[in-house]
Amino acid sequence: MRVDVYEEQLRGLPKKERQALQREFARLKREEERKRKKRNTIILRTSLITAGVALLAIAALVIVNTVRAGLVGPANMASDGIVFSGSAESGTATTTAATSAALQVGQSPTPTVLDTSNGVLSVVEYVDYANADVASFETTNASNVQGWVGQGYATLEIHPVALDSTDGNDASTRAANAVACVANSEPDQVLAVHNALIADQATIASAGLSDDDLVALVTKAGVTDAAVSKCITSNDFDNWVSDATARAKASVPNSDVAALTTVPLVLIDGKSYTGSPTDSAAFESFVSDTYTAATPASTATPTPTPDPTSGG
């Protein structure tokens, strides 16, 4: 109420009435102030509650998205492995990784189609980079196998696993995560990183490689993408490594082996090699016999054999 109206109503009143009216005006003013404070308190509390609920919703969304992101697999590994093929048509052996979308949360991997009628040898390897037998097999045979791939005689599918992992933060898991990180961003560089990890197997198995060590290793192997380094140090695909390993322990597609129990598991046209990992002659004989038995003569390409002059 304006002051002039207030004074006008007081003017000419007897003292007692004027005092009573002043008291009533004061009471009304106090009541209005009380209501105003109450309204402000309610508005403030409502705003705080609304803001709190919004913050909780945002935090929950961030947590859910973070958890879901940690369950998404790497791109280019839809089968839980990465597949390489090659060609020497231009006169130079080349090796290229197959590309595919990432496995989403709850999505099952799609096994690579095994076709033994096309004259191209299928080589599938399940590897744990902390395992000495894996390193022995690769040191003995990788040059030949990768040479066959580069010449177009074979395809190679590598499945990184952490077979003996117990806590998800062991050396095997982190090495497999590094491979997944490279596959996700620079799939054609996976073979170089795979070979570098094999060469450092003794360190991985004993002292282990820290995340920074793994970044240095992949960088030295030729991968300089900052996204790969961040992926390694953030352990982006640790959950996928655990899930892929569990799936392999439950079932190995396109194989005469029911489940993964030991590494290396090397499949040639779906048949598992059970010979010594350091006996190259035995492995080459197994490859030749399996390839010949699985491939119709009318479609067969030359049986993959090592070439001492080319390393493949």
Secondary structure, 3 states (H helix, E strand, C coil): CCHHHHHHHHCCCCHHHHHHHHHHHHHHHHHHHHHHHHHHHHHHHHHHHHHHHHHHHHHHHHHHHHHHHHHCCCCCCCCCCEEEEEECCCCCCEEEECCCCCCCCCCCCCCCCCCCCCCCEEEEEEECCCCHHHHHHHHHHHHHHHHHHHCCCEEEEEEECCCCCCCCCCHHHHHHHHHHHHHHHCHHHHHHHHHHHHHCHHHHHCCCCCHHHHHHHHHHCCCCCHHHHHHHHCCCCHHHHHHHHHHHHHCCCCCCCCCCCCCCEEEECCEECCCCCCCHHHHHHHHHHHHHHHCCCCCCCCCCCCCCCCCC
